[in-house]
Amino acid sequence: MLGYVKCDPGTLLVRQHNLYRALYCGLCRSARKHFGLASSPFHSYDFVFLAAARLLVFGDAYTVEKHICPTHPFHKRAMVADNDVLKDTAFCQLLLVREKMKDDLADRDSSLFRHIACRLWLPLLNGEIRRAGKKDPAYRELTEELSAAFAAGREKEKQGQGLDDMCSDFALTLSRLSSFRAEGKQNRILSGLGDKLGRFLYTLDALDDLEKDRKKGAFNPILNCFSPLDDQKISQIDDVQHFYLREMELALALADGDGDLSAICMNVVTRGLPHEEKRVLKERKEKTA
């Protein structure tokens, strides 16, 4: 479910796109600083959105600094300075990447290279997560909660549960990650945002894997719910997806914070995510034509 949460850079102001990139680099730097180099290869723009949303809702001040990046050593790059929000978001990314690796190891269709890479890297991630949990009990509690949630989700997949049940489980996971350490109004906004984002992403991932899973006879919650699957049912799913996007937009509108962060988050929800869904649906149509 990683790889879908992106902005539409062409519709952002230059300073907003620069901030978006600075958040990406700052989140990577924070992850390396607090959780070691094991986290770096799996850094993605998905969690830049989460970092921006959390900074927006918490209303924390942030600064942009210039630092040398190990992968771009000849020029200093703009990075949002390390803070508690970036640190917590980097840890949430670490947890989700670990669960993605577990899924890849359980997936018989994953390539041999992917299996070997996961086998080698997973112990490093586990070590960083354990060390972080020893330093901060809240990290340990979050780790245990998410591990149990993903284990329950894998059991439901084996039982062939439907789309609503599987969406609800992933929505609960992203809601918990999004609202980590949040209270009151902040918790309501972030947990609601995470809930709808989780439902949207799980459904989008199932749509993206639809034809591959159909050919291989693998589990797919959409195929379990809709048989036969026709264009009308795909259109109904698309309508629900637009409802999730609208709910995310309304949740973000409740946040009173930095205008550039708000513009970035709204851009992802109103431009980036719809673009990804259109791409997935277009590719599916081409495959079934």
PyMOL commands that set and color helices and strands:
alter all, ss='L'
color gray80, all
select helices_A, chain A and resi 9-11+14-35+37-42+46-58+84-106+112-135+137-159+163-178+184-208+210-216+221-225+231-253+259-288
alter helices_A, ss='H'
color red, helices_A
select strands_A, chain A and resi 64-69+72-80
alter strands_A, ss='S'
color yellow, strands_A
deselect
rebuild
show_as cartoon
